[in-house]
């Protein structure tokens, strides 16, 4: 079951839900119970170089890396 991220339009709370792909693109806000739309989740990976420096290795839209994402599909 995928993990989706939502943002409440009423109280601006961001929250996540494990939901079947067949469920709608809305979920009730855990704080105010307003119906919140699903938003695009972004993630980044990090690694440590030989000298100990931490560097971001990715993140943002997969389209920028030649992949497919919600930006290209009209999500």
GILINJO-V252324 format. One line per field, one symbol per residue. phi: phi as a letter, one per 30 degrees, with the letter a starting at -180 (. if undefined). A space follows every 10 residues. Layout:
BEGIN
phi: ???
END
This chain:
BEGIN
phi: .dcccbbddd cidcbbbdbd ddddcbbddd cciddcddbd dcbbcbbcde djdcbdcaki ddedciccbd edcie
END
